[in-house]
């Protein structure tokens, strides 16, 4: 029986998370070290380094890595890598750290020590250049650009020892799976061809269709939900994953879909992020990545199928995980079912085309949503969420009114 794809770089998984007595001893030492706070994005990257999701990286990138990744999507050692994985801090903090020193990396929100790092290099970057290469824009309205431009003035590079999974297993339970765990599960199911479905949204009929198309040619699908930070207005992970679970339970054949989550924040880097999604899904054991319309995009910064084309632009052999490129999907009333722009010959007026903005408006107002767009079980969960939001907003308005008197 054929096996799963190899981890990126061709070797074994390289998780950097310490465990047992080794972790306890390292944590005691870490409490004596100078602390550098990390952002939400950096925390997610640290945890991915810890669980092996970013195999074969050993820590945060050097200037040489940063430069080559920005300009050519390769590390300094020529291994393919599409997006910089960097750690930044302010100038004063960086000046107080000697090259070669070991520091503790702490959650910028609650102060938990997440890792230790031996600082091998300190360097400044051209943030606008990174944004233009990675996001194709330096517009501060782009959430990924805003994130980069607001980061610290100095990048710190060096290998890390990860000491925490940041509370993700406690919050999400069995949903939070490491690459080692997904690989073991796929092997137990007898899967070797596995398609990853990347999502930061609930799954509606179009997403269901994409997953079922993949199941026709693969052994199964990993519905892989982002558990990190999103932009305002996106559906929280705990709501989204509950809605996805309801869909899988009622509308998919048993043992053809696995739902799991991973700890990254969205970068909204469009085509380059699609490549990163494929790279770390290779580490999770997936042979394919479903790439639909405007994958990992935001606003109108990318063309609807730029993420399809970028896979054809990278050198052969860059990734083992390959894209399953699927066109825009929708319900067609004349076809009488789900279709894509490649299979449906009819005009827009025959198709049910619903934007995320329009759907959120319907749900927040309690308006009807066509059954052809989303399953009833999914809509019930989302309606409860939006009803709770509306009730909370009413309470806030009422409290604001009282305090103004």
N, C-alpha and C positions, 0 to 999 in steps of 0.2 A: 504494500500500500504506500502511495507517495506520502511524504511527510510535509509538515508545514514549512513555509518560507523561513529562511535563516534570518536572525536578527540583522539589523543594518550594520554594515561593515564586515559581514561574513563570519563573525565569530560567535561567541556565546553571549547571552544577555549579561549586562554589566550593571546590576543594581548597586547603588552606592549607600544604601540604607544599612546602618549598623543595627545589630539585634543582640538581645540577651545581655550577658555581663559586659560585653565589649561596648554596647551602647550606654549602659549605666555608667561605666568608667569614663567614657568620652563626655557624657553629659556633666559629670562632676567637674572635669577639667574645663569644659566650656564655660561654666559659671564664673570662672576666674579670668576669662579672656575679655578683651575689649569687644563691645557689641556694636554691630552695624545693623540698623533696621532694614528690612526688605519690603518692597512693595507687593501688592497682591499678585501682579504678574510674575515677579521674581520668586515669590513663594510657590506658585504653581510650577514654575520651571524647576525649582529645587526638588519638589516632591517627585516630579517626573524623572529627574536625575536619580533620586533615591530608589524608585521602584523599577528602574531599568527602561523606562519609556523613552529616554533619550540616549540609549545605547548607540555608539560606544563613547559618548562624551564622559569626561572625568571631572568636569567642573565648568566654571564660567569661562567664556572665550577670551583669548589674548587679542591684542590689537591686530596681529597678523591674521588670526582666524576671522575677526570681525571684518577686516578689510576684504579678505578674499570671499567671505560669504556674501557681503553686500554686492561686490562687483562681479563675482563669478559663480556664486552658489556652491563654493567648495571651501573646506577647511584648509589650513596651511599645509596639511599632509595630503591634500588632493581628494579627501573623501567628500562625497556630495553632502551638502547641507544648505537648505534654502533660506533660513531666517536666523539672524544673530541671537544667541542665547547669552545674554550679558547681565552683569550686576553693576549698579551705579550707586554713588554716594556723593555727598557734597565735598567741596574742596577742603574745608577745614578737617573733616573726618578723615579724608584720604591722606592729608599731610601728616596726621598723627599716627599713621600706620606705616611701619617700616616694611620695605620689600623683604619677603622671607618670613614675616611674622604670621602667626595664626590668630584668626579672629573668630568670634561667634556671630552667626547670622540669626537675627531674631525677627519674628513676625512684627511688622510695623504697626499692627493694630492692638494685639494683646500681649506682646513682649515675649511670647514663647520662643525658646531657643530651638531653631529648626535644624541647624547644621554648624559645622566648623569649616573653616576654609584657610588654606595656606596661601597667602597673597604672593603671587609670583611676578605680578606686573600691575602698574597703575598707569592709566592712559586716558587722554581726552579723545573725543570723537567729533566728527562733523555730523551733528544730528540731522540736519537738513539733507545731507547726502544719504544717510541711512534711510530716511523717509522716502526720498525719491526713488531709491533702488528697490526698497522692500514694498512700499505702499503705492508707488508711482505718483505720489503727490506729497506736497509739504503743507497742505491745507489743514489748519488747526481744527476745522470742523470735522475732520476725519478722526474717529476715536482712537485709532492706532497711532496716528501722527501725534495727537495730543499727548498720548502716553509717553512717547519717546521724547518729545520736546520738553516735557515736565520732569523727566528723570534727572538724576544728579549730574554734576559737571564732570565727574571722574568715574571711569569704569575700573573695577577691580577684577583681576583674572586669577585663576588658580584652581587646584583640585579641591573637592569638597568631601566631607563625610557627613551624610545626612542622618539626623537623629530623630526626626519626627515625620509623620504623614499628615500633619497639619489639621487633625481632627476629622478628615474626610471619612475614614472607616467608621468612626463613632457616629457621624451624622448620617451616612448613607448605607451603613451595614454591608450586606453582601453585594450591593450594587457597585461598590467601589472595588474594582478588580485590578490586580497588577498584571503586567505582561506574562509573568510566570503562571499566574492563575488562569488567564484566558487560554494560554497555550495548553495547559493541562486539561482544561475543560473541552477544548476543541478535539484534542486527541481522544478523550474518553467518549466523545460523540462520534468518532470516526471521521471527522472532518479534515480535509487538507486544503480544499479550495474554499476560502472564507472571504466574503465581501463585508467591508466595514461601511456602515451608514452613519455618517457624521451628522449630528444634530445639536442645535442650540434652541430648538423650537419643539412644540408638540408635533406629533405625526398626524397629518390629515390624509385624505384619500390619495392625494398625489404622492405623498411620501410612502404610503402603504404600497402603492403601485410600483414605485422604484424598488422597494425591498423585494417584492414578489418577482419582479423581472430578474433580479439578481439570484433569487433562489432557484429559478429555472435553470441556471447554468452553474451555480455553485452548490456546495454541500450545505451551506447555511449562511446566515447574516448576523453580524455583530452590530446591533444598534447601539452606538457609542455616544452617550450624552456628555456634553461638556458640563462639568460641575463647578467650574470657577466663575469669576465675575463676568457679567454681561453689561451691555449698555442699558440705560434707563428705558423702561417700557417692555423689555424682554420678559418672557415667562420664567419665574424661578425654577431651579432644577427640581426641587421636591414636587412641584405641581406637574411639571412637564413629564418627569419620569413615571409618575402615577398614571397619567393619561396614556403614555406609551405602553405601560404594563397592561392596561385595560384593553388596548387595541390588540396587542400580541396574544393575550389570552383568548380573545373571542374570534379573531380573524386570520390567524396563522396556524398552519399545521404544527403540532407539537414537535419539539426538538428540531425546528428549522431556524429559530431565532433565539439569540442570547442578548439580553439587555445588560449593559454595564456602563460605568461612568469613569471619566478621567478628570484630573484636577486642574487643568489649564484654564487661564482666562482667554477669552477671544482676543485676537489681535486685529481681526477684520482686514487681513492683508490679501484677500482675494486669491489670485493665482498662486502667489508664493505660499500662502497658508495652505492651499490645497496640496502642494508638494510636501509641506511639513506634516499635514494630516496623513498622507500616504506613508511617509517615512516612519512615523512612530507607530502607525498601524502595522507596519511590517514587524516591528518589535513585539506587538501584541499577537502576532501570528496570522495576520490577514494577508491573503494573496491579492486582493482587489480592494479598491476604494470606489464607492459609488460617487460619481461627480455629476451633479445636476446643474441646473441653471444658477448662475451667480454664486457659485460655491464660496463660502466664507467672505462674501462681499458685504458692502454697506452702501447705502445711498446709490449714486450713479457713478461711482468712481471707476468701476470696471465694466467691461462688456459682458453680456449674459453668458458667453461661452469662452471667455479668456482663460478660465481655469481648465477647460478642455485642451486648448491649444498649447498651454505651457508644458504639458507632459510630452508633447512632440518636439519641444525645443531643447529639453535637457539631454545630455549625452546618453547613448545607449548604455545600459548597465548601471545607471545611477541608482535605481531602485528596483527591488524585486517586486514590490507591490505595484500592480498596474491599475490604471483607471478603467472603470466601467462608465463610459460617457453616455449619458442619457439626456435627451432633449427636454424641453419644457413640457411638463405633463399637466393634464386637466381632464375634467369631465366634458365629453362631447355629447350633446343631446341627440344629434343626428346619428352618430356612431352607436349611441346607446350604452356608453361605458367609458372607462378611463382610456386615455390615448395620449400620444405625444405629438409634437409638431412633425415628427418623422413618419408617423403612421396615420394621422388624421388629415384628410384633404379639405376639411370644411373651414368656414370663415369664423372670425372672432365672435360674431353674434350667435353662433351655434355652440360656443364653448363657455363653460363656467370658469371665469377668471377672477380670482379673489386675491387681493393683496393682503399682506399681514396687517397693514394699517386699517383696511376696511373691516377685516375680521375682528380686530381689537375693538373697533367702534361698535360693531354689532353686539359683541359680547358685553361691553361695558354698558350699553344701552338696554340690554336684555332683548334685543331684536332677534328674529328668526334667522337661522343660518341654514342654507340649503343642505339637505341630507346628502346630496351628491358631492358636497365639498368635504364634509367631515362626519365621522361615525357619531351616533347619538351618545355612546358611552364616553367618548372623548369630550364632547361638548358639555356633558353634564359636569364633569370635573372642572372644566374651564369656566363654566358659568358660576359654579360655587366660588371659585377663586375671584372672579371679577365682582361678584356680589359682595364678597368680603372686603375687597378694595373700596367699593362704593360706600359701604357702611363705615369703614374707617375714615374715609374722606369727609363724610357727613359729621362724624364726631369731631374731627379736627377743625372743621369750619365752625361748629357750634362752640368749641372751646375757645377758638380765636375770637369769636364774637363776644364771649363773656369777658375775656381778658382785655378787650378794647374798651369795655364800659368803664 
